[in-house]
């Protein structure tokens, strides 16, 4: 706090006015960002690591932290993540906003590099540091993140909707005005994280959104949300809907084909919006794995529990109260879920949901499909 400038103090006052109750955490926002900068400043360079297949929240959080570090202390900073960016909207976000993210297969670093893990914890297995002995220097996250006690800097706030809110508060506290593209990325991160009623905006998220509105570009945000889709996407969707079966308010769908892994979650998101559906299981073959997405409506069970019960002993998965994802690894040779696995999954899913109906009806009647071909 010794180097605190008067502008920064003013910004903190603005912050106090903006978020009121959100400061109950004790430590002031500026104190947190200063402490992070102080720690990172002891290294020659920094690498920010997101979870694999980085989503808008991971990308925007990393980008804002990179901005904070380079602008305040000038430490050269990379932003990296493993896997790929698959969802059409997210790819379009990257194309339009050009975040400084690099997708890499492996991560090399030495002890002169500060490592900052964002939007996931060390106990998670879907990041480039998983299974390695090196500890990150810092973790910034909003998930239930155990095992961070030994990390030098930890800012984990489960009450905020997005990690992006935490990173944006650092910028605000430091008096750094984000350029339009970064502000739009942060805004988009907050929008996507609250989809499907999974999380709701905390007072801090609301203050951040208000502040970001001064800098973000609403037209760019709308363009991202209307991202161009491939022709295959429509094929996946039609075939998925034709293959969705209902057992009372429980839906089960195995996609006959999926051009990309993201479509599994998107079909689940679409079906859970059906008024008559309260629980959805969606699966598809990607490579040699079966990828699964589960969604539950509010008041209709915990998606993660239902998924884990369904996959017990044959696969694994995790997620949130109403959205969960999982996988059965290495069981497929062709492009469809093998019959015996399909049957097993259906019966396990219905058992987990305590379904009273065992005979399914199609979401769209077969007659209708055939008639309109
Ligand atoms: Mn997140």
Boltz pocket constraint, residues with backbone or C-beta under 6 A from the ligand:
constraints:
  - pocket:
      binder: B
      contacts: [[A, 57], [A, 58], [A, 119], [A, 142], [A, 161], [A, 162], [A, 163], [A, 193]]
      max_distance: 6.0
